[in-house]
Structure formats: structure tokens, C-alpha cells
């Protein structure tokens, strides 16, 4: 990952509230989404949501803006709204493994483990080597008491990414 120069974003998007500055061709929607992600990582959730809403107004088919909105709602504890945003993102792009995975994580928080497993299965069907999806599917199976299949998934996750278990935050 690269370090982002905070002043670059601050100066580049100082007029982000001004709709005309966003429609300027020099600012790509991808850049704007990255700026929203940066604001979200700083816990500036309202600003991040405003940015993602602007992206959606400019291009209602920009699925990652919905996915990022979902992540922000999840961080804010507004899980039902988060799930709606994930559903919208997946309606636009059902092949996004990360969105399927993240939706599964939100479903775990809502104690909807069967649905979470389905999301992880979708992510795995898109990318058989998606270690985080294997890991979280294993966690869900463990929650259900299906220890044998949980171990299979967790072993697969560790084989795909030997350092995964040191990266994840166990709850």
C-alpha cells in the first residue's frame, strides 16, 4: 500500500461540496471514491457518505460507491442500511467478491450466520483463492458447531495465506 499525501486530497477536493467542481473532467470518480475512503478511514463518516452520494448521483452504476457506503454504515452500526447498500452494489456487479465478503461480515454482526455463509460461498465461487472468505466461512461454521467443515475452511485459508491468522482481529 502506498502512503497518501493528505494535502493532495485536501487541496484537490477542497470544493467537494460544490457540485461543479466534481463534474470537472480532471477529477475521476475513482479518485473521488478514494477520497471518500480516506475520509471514512479518519472516521469522518458524514463527509464520506456525502462524497459517495455525489459519486452515485454522477454515475448510479458505480458499484464501489455503494459498497463503500455500506462499509461506512456498518462502521456506524447502521447494519440494515449497510445491507441495503451491499444489495444495491451486488445488483450492479454480482461478480464483486469483496462486496460479497463484506456483506457476509455484516450478516455475522446481525447473527444471520446461514446467510453470511452463502455470501462467503459466493465470494469463493468468484475467487477460489480468496483466503478471507474461506477464513470467515470457517468462523461461521464453527459458530454453528460444524467443527469438521470449519477446520477444512480454516486450513484452506491458512494454506492460501499463511499469515492470515496474524492479520485478522479475533473477536
Order of alpha helices (4+ residues) and beta strands (2+ residues): alpha-alpha-alpha-alpha-alpha-alpha-alpha-alpha-alpha-alpha-alpha
